[in-house]
């Protein structure tokens, strides 16, 4: 992903609410399944990490992106955004490099 594409996605993230939170259990299979379903439905999601979580937002973002084959977009404080294009009929069209 190029810097221009990442900047485009970051601008879209600004208005999104955090729809999934990583809690004290950390990243479980159930959480991964929920994130996977959200990525299929929305392509771009914002997530948060609660205070009692065993990891930072950057660590959670990295682990989720590896497990779900997604791209990290932005990580600020306890919030982060990830992106994964749909295989069929993608909704978000990224600018060319």
HELIX and SHEET records of a PDB file:
HELIX    1   1 UNK A    3  UNK A   13  1                                  11    
HELIX    2   2 UNK A   29  UNK A   42  1                                  14    
HELIX    3   3 UNK A   57  UNK A   68  1                                  12    
SHEET    1   A 4 UNK A  18  UNK A  22  0                                        
SHEET    2   A 4 UNK A  44  UNK A  49  1                                        
SHEET    3   A 4 UNK A  79  UNK A  83 -1                                        
SHEET    4   A 4 UNK A  71  UNK A  76 -1                                        
END                                                                             
